[in-house]
Amino acid sequence: MAQLNVNMAEVDEGKAEHSGFALVGRGRRMLQIVEGDVKQNSKRTGDVFNFKVECVEDGEFNGAKFFSSINVSHEKPNVRAQGQAQLKALALAQGQDPLAITDTDQYLWQPFLADIDIVANTYQGVTKDQNTIVRFVFEGNQNLPIPGTAPANDNKAQPTAGANDNTPQTTTASNPSTARTTPNGGAAASSAGGGRSMPWKKN
């Protein structure tokens, strides 16, 4: 047992919810993993890579964090295969060689693009919206639909682009460029539209 030594009368309980864990809006976002660990899942059917991601692009979501997870192993072959495919996709999105990944620490502080959605999650009878990573974006899948964008047949005019313009589009109205130095010496860069840096195209 440990003494708290806190005067609860002087504490504002309204600050209990950490402001850094606000929802990140749907769309294609620049993220980085700031911490993570592999643990056995609750049903003891496999191991899970649980990690915390941070949004590292200018704008209202900069610095916002949320949790995600990837199955590393599982007794069901299809679940295991999907999880390991996600691990490889994450490495590709970061511009890393998947064959060189041997430890989850290699994923830390490496900027990557990901498509983010918002889903309702119910836990102990309470339903809350939370972020989920739909896909890790790398060269080869960057032209797939982004969550929050209008479907192609909605009869709304779509922005025009050159025939060979493979630059991902963002769903925010404005998102000026930024470059942040990460603890491992890399740069987390992002910008709106055509100026966005592609992490998988590292020099």
Order of alpha helices (4+ residues) and beta strands (2+ residues): beta-beta-beta-alpha-beta-beta-beta-beta
